[in-house]
Amino acid sequence: MPDANLRPIAFVIAATNHGSLLVNRHDYHKVGDSGYGVGYQLLSTSAFDPQEADLLKQLLQTRKTNFGEGVVALDCGANIGTLTVEWAKYMHGWGRVIAIEAQERIFYALAGNITLNNCFNARALWAAVGATRSIIDVPVPDYFQPSSFGSLELHQTATTEFIGQAIDYAKEKCQPTQQLAIDDLALERLDFLKLDIEGMEMEALEGALQTIARHRPQLFIEKIKTDETRLQHFLHSRDYKIYPMGINLLAIHASDPVTITATGS
């Protein structure tokens, strides 16, 4: 008779360049001889997008230099928190991070990684980010089946990415989850906003109109699953200067002193 206590393991603790992190060992989607996914990078190279992480820390430093201590960074689509942890460690004593993740099981790893690394200047929220506050149905993948879980799209479309497994979007198979608008957070300060939310970037920006107008944060937005023309129009119409960064756009408001260095003007 099989032992009822035997069960598979998905999440493991890995000693990475970012610190000890809870990582799903199945977080990868193989394409030919290569693959992608947060877990894939961490378990293959001990780091996740290290050059990008270094650039974003330099940008956070410019906000401290130009606007003083108390820097606030918002990590939307935080996944297990590699950037959250990097930012929180870097800003110890002068800044804080708010990390938001919609997938419940990934959120638990995010919260655990904040705790494992003693990032008392970071907090995690289990929520999706959109244009309005509501309850939405978030699909639940099989976390024991190899897939790029960070590539999961909350809304199914004709072009929804195959992440390594078929996703059931039927309501009864989904997890009811809070969706919030960034404006709902009523932040007294916001210096940096990262949006990597698999096609919902424009919705999140629409829900952040007041926050962006009030604080003019630096923006780092993944563009590959959104309408880039619409995204650029949104940014240009609000006096942001745009710098292509691979699959992302970096946008810095014209009033931000860092644009003097970036543009040479």
C-alpha positions in Angstrom: 0.0 0.0 0.0 1.5 3.4 -1.0 2.6 5.7 1.7 0.0 8.5 1.9 2.8 10.9 3.1 4.7 10.7 -0.1 4.2 13.8 -2.3 6.0 15.6 -5.0 8.0 18.8 -4.4 7.7 21.9 -6.7 9.2 24.7 -4.6 12.8 24.5 -3.4 15.1 27.0 -1.8 18.0 28.0 -4.1 21.1 29.9 -3.2 21.1 32.6 -5.9 23.0 35.7 -6.6 19.9 37.6 -5.3 20.0 35.7 -2.0 18.2 32.5 -0.9 14.9 32.2 -2.9 12.0 29.9 -3.0 11.9 28.8 -6.7 9.6 26.4 -8.5 11.9 23.9 -10.1 9.3 23.4 -12.8 9.3 27.0 -13.8 10.6 26.7 -17.3 9.3 26.3 -20.9 11.8 24.6 -23.2 12.0 25.8 -26.7 14.5 23.7 -28.7 17.8 23.5 -26.8 17.0 26.5 -24.7 14.2 27.7 -22.5 12.8 30.6 -20.5 11.2 31.4 -17.2 12.3 32.9 -14.0 13.0 29.6 -12.4 14.9 28.5 -15.6 17.3 31.5 -15.3 17.8 31.2 -11.6 18.5 27.5 -11.6 20.6 27.6 -14.7 22.7 30.8 -14.0 22.0 31.7 -10.4 20.5 35.1 -11.5 17.5 36.6 -13.3 18.2 39.4 -15.8 21.2 40.8 -13.8 22.0 43.6 -16.2 18.4 44.8 -16.0 18.4 44.6 -12.2 21.5 46.7 -12.1 20.1 49.3 -14.4 16.9 49.6 -12.3 18.9 50.0 -9.1 20.8 52.9 -10.7 17.5 54.5 -11.6 16.3 54.2 -8.0 19.5 55.8 -6.9 18.8 58.8 -9.2 15.4 59.3 -7.4 17.2 59.3 -4.1 19.8 61.8 -5.4 17.2 64.1 -7.0 14.2 63.8 -4.7 15.6 62.6 -1.4 15.2 59.6 0.8 11.8 57.8 1.1 12.0 56.4 -2.4 9.0 54.1 -3.3 9.1 51.4 -6.0 6.0 49.5 -7.1 6.7 46.0 -8.6 3.6 44.9 -10.5 3.8 41.3 -11.7 6.5 40.7 -9.1 6.5 36.9 -9.6 8.6 35.3 -6.8 10.3 38.6 -6.1 13.8 38.6 -7.6 13.6 42.4 -8.4 11.6 43.1 -5.2 14.4 41.5 -3.1 17.1 43.3 -5.1 15.5 46.7 -4.7 14.7 46.2 -1.1 18.2 45.2 -0.2 19.6 48.0 -2.2 17.3 50.7 -0.7 17.7 49.6 2.9 17.5 52.7 5.1 16.2 55.0 2.3 13.4 53.4 0.3 10.7 50.7 0.2 9.1 48.3 -2.3 5.5 47.3 -2.8 5.2 44.0 -4.7 2.0 42.8 -6.3 1.4 39.3 -7.7 -1.9 37.8 -9.0 -1.1 34.1 -8.9 -1.8 32.8 -5.4 0.9 30.1 -5.2 3.5 32.4 -6.7 2.5 35.1 -4.3 3.2 32.8 -1.4 6.8 32.4 -2.7 7.1 36.1 -3.1 6.1 36.7 0.5 8.4 34.0 1.6 11.3 35.4 -0.3 10.8 38.9 1.2 10.9 37.2 4.6 13.8 34.9 3.9 15.9 37.9 2.9 14.8 40.1 5.9 13.5 42.8 3.6 11.5 44.7 6.2 11.2 47.6 3.7 9.1 45.5 1.3 5.5 44.3 1.4 3.6 41.9 -0.8 0.0 42.2 -2.0 -1.9 39.3 -3.5 -3.8 41.0 -6.3 -4.1 41.6 -10.0 -3.5 45.2 -11.3 -6.0 46.7 -13.7 -8.1 49.8 -14.5 -10.6 49.4 -11.7 -11.1 47.6 -8.4 -13.0 44.4 -8.8 -12.8 40.6 -8.4 -11.5 38.7 -11.4 -11.0 35.0 -12.2 -7.3 34.1 -12.3 -6.5 30.8 -14.1 -4.6 28.2 -12.0 -1.9 26.3 -13.9 -0.5 23.0 -12.7 2.6 24.0 -10.8 4.1 20.5 -11.1 4.0 20.7 -14.9 7.0 22.5 -16.6 5.8 25.9 -17.7 6.9 29.5 -17.7 4.5 30.5 -14.9 5.4 34.2 -15.1 4.1 34.2 -18.7 0.6 33.3 -17.6 -2.0 35.6 -19.1 -5.0 36.3 -16.8 -7.3 37.0 -19.8 -7.5 34.6 -22.7 -7.3 36.1 -26.2 -6.7 34.8 -29.7 -3.0 35.3 -29.3 -2.6 33.9 -25.7 0.9 32.5 -25.3 1.4 28.8 -24.8 3.5 28.7 -21.5 4.2 25.0 -21.6 0.8 23.6 -20.7 -2.8 24.2 -21.7 -4.6 26.6 -19.4 -8.2 26.1 -18.5 -10.0 29.5 -18.3 -13.3 28.1 -17.3 -14.7 30.1 -14.4 -15.0 27.1 -12.1 -11.3 26.3 -12.7 -10.2 29.8 -11.8 -9.3 31.5 -8.5 -11.4 34.5 -7.6 -8.8 37.3 -7.0 -8.9 40.9 -6.0 -8.0 43.3 -8.8 -6.9 46.8 -7.8 -6.1 50.0 -9.6 -2.8 51.7 -8.7 -4.8 54.8 -7.8 -6.6 52.8 -5.1 -3.3 52.6 -3.2 -3.4 56.4 -2.7 0.4 56.5 -2.5 1.9 59.7 -1.0 5.0 59.1 -3.2 5.9 56.9 -6.1 9.3 57.0 -7.8 9.4 53.9 -9.9 6.7 51.7 -11.4 7.4 48.4 -13.1 4.6 46.7 -15.1 5.2 43.2 -16.3 1.6 41.8 -16.2 1.3 39.9 -19.5 -0.9 42.1 -21.7 -2.7 44.1 -19.0 -0.2 47.0 -19.0 -2.5 49.5 -20.6 -5.3 48.6 -18.2 -2.9 49.2 -15.3 -1.8 52.5 -16.7 -5.5 53.6 -17.0 -5.9 52.7 -13.4 -2.9 54.8 -12.4 -3.8 58.1 -14.1 -3.9 60.2 -10.9 -0.8 58.6 -9.4 1.2 59.2 -12.6 0.0 62.8 -12.9 0.8 63.5 -9.2 4.2 61.7 -8.8 5.6 61.4 -12.4 7.4 58.1 -11.6 9.9 56.5 -13.8 8.2 53.7 -15.7 9.5 50.3 -16.8 6.9 48.5 -18.9 7.0 45.2 -20.8 5.6 45.9 -24.3 5.5 42.5 -26.0 1.9 41.7 -25.3 0.4 45.1 -25.5 -0.3 47.6 -28.3 3.0 49.5 -28.4 1.6 52.3 -30.5 -1.1 53.0 -27.9 1.4 52.6 -25.1 3.8 55.2 -26.7 0.9 57.6 -27.3 -0.1 57.3 -23.7 3.4 58.1 -22.5 4.2 60.9 -25.0 0.9 62.6 -24.3 2.0 62.8 -20.6 5.4 64.3 -21.5 7.4 61.1 -21.0 10.5 60.4 -22.9 10.8 56.8 -24.1 13.9 54.6 -24.2 13.6 51.1 -25.8 15.1 48.4 -23.6 14.6 45.1 -25.4 11.2 43.7 -24.6 10.5 46.7 -22.3 10.1 50.5 -22.5 11.8 52.8 -20.0 9.9 56.0 -19.7 11.2 59.1 -17.8 9.2 62.2 -17.4 10.6 65.4 -18.9 10.7 67.0 -15.5 12.9 64.3 -14.1 16.6 65.6 -13.8 17.8 62.2 -14.9 16.7 63.0 -18.5 19.5 65.6 -18.7 22.0 62.8 -18.5 20.0 60.4 -20.6 19.4 62.8 -23.5 22.5 64.9 -23.3 20.4 68.0 -23.4 
